[in-house]
């Protein structure tokens, strides 16, 4: 495992690892929606997508996914949806599982619920196999 993973931790009894996976993937699933909202602020500003993405990636708002995949995001925003290594279908699956887990514990997750609606629409539009940046583009185009 240590050769395959950046970090190996014993998290507790059976199921703890699955809970951690959902906790790690939830902010990622939500990130693509918030990136669309951030870029909405730049509409009609004249700031090109590549400059905006580069500046966000270099800021404190730039998660590793944006820093590592900035060109994929720029290409997607410029009209070329990319196949996803962790695509919208996978993100939606984990988002749904996180919401189910929270519901079992009677913990409301209103931001996650709102995010799910965007994924449902993007997947219904045929973008399920595309990179998370396709959700950002889809939401911007609407």
C-alpha positions in Angstrom: 0.0 0.0 0.0 2.8 2.4 0.8 4.1 2.1 -2.8 0.7 2.9 -4.2 -0.6 5.6 -1.8 0.7 9.0 -0.7 -0.4 8.2 2.9 -1.5 5.0 4.7 -3.4 5.3 7.9 -5.4 2.9 10.1 -8.7 4.7 10.6 -10.6 2.4 12.8 -13.1 -0.4 12.4 -14.5 -1.7 9.1 -16.2 1.0 7.2 -14.1 3.8 8.6 -12.0 4.0 5.4 -15.2 4.3 3.3 -16.4 7.2 5.5 -13.0 8.9 5.0 -13.2 8.4 1.3 -16.5 10.2 1.2 -15.2 13.0 3.4 -12.2 13.5 1.1 -14.3 13.5 -2.1 -17.1 15.7 -0.9 -15.2 19.0 -1.1 -13.9 18.0 -4.5 -17.4 17.3 -5.7 -18.5 20.7 -4.4 -15.5 22.5 -5.7 -16.5 22.3 -9.4 -19.8 24.1 -8.6 -18.1 26.8 -6.6 -15.6 27.3 -9.3 -18.5 28.0 -11.7 -19.8 30.6 -9.3 -16.4 32.2 -8.9 -16.0 32.5 -12.7 -19.5 34.0 -13.0 -18.0 37.0 -11.2 -15.6 37.4 -14.0 -18.1 37.3 -16.9 -17.7 40.4 -19.1 -14.5 41.4 -17.3 -12.2 40.6 -20.2 -10.1 38.3 -18.1 -9.3 35.2 -20.2 -10.0 31.7 -18.7 -6.4 30.7 -18.7 -5.4 33.8 -16.6 -8.3 33.4 -14.2 -7.6 29.7 -13.6 -3.9 30.3 -13.2 -4.5 33.0 -10.6 -7.0 31.0 -8.7 -4.7 27.9 -8.8 -1.9 30.1 -7.3 -4.0 31.5 -4.6 -5.2 30.2 -1.3 -8.4 29.2 -3.1 -6.5 26.8 -5.4 -6.9 23.2 -4.4 -4.5 20.6 -5.6 -7.0 19.4 -8.2 -6.9 22.8 -9.9 -3.1 23.2 -9.6 -2.6 19.7 -11.1 -5.2 20.0 -13.8 -5.3 23.7 -14.7 -4.9 23.0 -18.4 -7.7 20.5 -18.5 -9.9 23.1 -16.7 -8.9 25.8 -19.2 -9.5 23.5 -22.2 -12.9 22.5 -20.8 -13.9 26.1 -20.2 -12.9 26.9 -23.7 -15.3 24.3 -25.1 -13.6 20.9 -25.1 -15.0 18.6 -22.5 -12.4 16.1 -21.3 -12.9 12.5 -20.3 -12.6 12.3 -16.5 -10.3 10.1 -14.4 -12.8 10.8 -11.6 -15.7 11.8 -13.8 -19.1 13.4 -13.0 -20.7 10.0 -12.6 -18.1 9.0 -9.9 -18.3 12.4 -8.2 -22.2 12.2 -8.2 -22.0 8.6 -6.7 -19.8 9.7 -3.8 -21.9 12.9 -3.3 -25.0 10.7 -3.1 -23.4 8.3 -0.7 -22.2 11.2 1.5 -25.7 12.6 1.6 -27.1 9.1 2.5 -24.6 8.8 5.3 -25.4 12.2 6.7 -29.1 11.5 6.5 -28.6 8.3 8.6 -27.0 10.5 11.3 -29.7 13.2 10.9 -27.1 15.7 9.8 -28.3 18.3 7.3 -26.0 19.1 4.4 -27.7 21.9 2.4 -24.7 22.9 0.3 -24.2 19.3 -0.7 -27.9 19.0 -1.6 -27.8 22.1 -3.7 -24.6 20.8 -5.4 -26.3 17.5 -6.3 -28.9 19.3 -8.4 -26.2 20.6 -10.7 -24.6 17.2 -11.1 -28.0 15.7 -11.9 -28.6 18.2 -14.7 -25.1 17.9 -16.1 -25.3 14.1 -16.1 -28.7 14.2 -17.8 -27.1 16.4 -20.5 -24.7 13.6 -21.3 -21.6 14.8 -19.3 -21.4 11.9 -16.9 -18.1 10.6 -18.3 -16.4 14.0 -18.3 -14.0 15.6 -16.0 -15.3 17.6 -13.0 -14.5 20.8 -14.9 -17.4 20.0 -17.2 -19.8 20.6 -14.3 -18.2 24.1 -14.0 -18.6 24.8 -17.7 -22.1 23.4 -17.8 -23.2 25.6 -14.9 -21.6 28.7 -16.5 -23.3 28.0 -19.8 -26.7 28.0 -18.2 
